[in-house]
């Protein structure tokens, strides 16, 4: 199967990849528009420190998209931040490979 089918990626999200902390706070890379499937559903996820936090939206993008934890993401006009980013790669198995990003 490989990548998520293009017909599923009906939404556009703006991603500013998190690059680290600078002297004046978080620093982000250049804004990139990514095709995605957006699922607005509230769920509990664990952040990088292991704490349970509420995710309001999950975004599914192409596997080669860049959206590390902490990235600033604009979806449906709302600016939010990536809590987790999980690569779902079947390693050649017939699965829909993708990047799953839980947003605040």
Beta strands, then each sheet from edge to edge (+ up, - down):
strand 1: 2-3
strand 2: 11-22
strand 3: 25-39
strand 4: 43-46
strand 5: 52-55
strand 6: 57-61
strand 7: 72-75
strand 8: 78-88
strand 9: 96-103
sheet 1: 1+ 9+ 6- 3+ 2- 7+ 8-
sheet 2: 4+ 5-
end
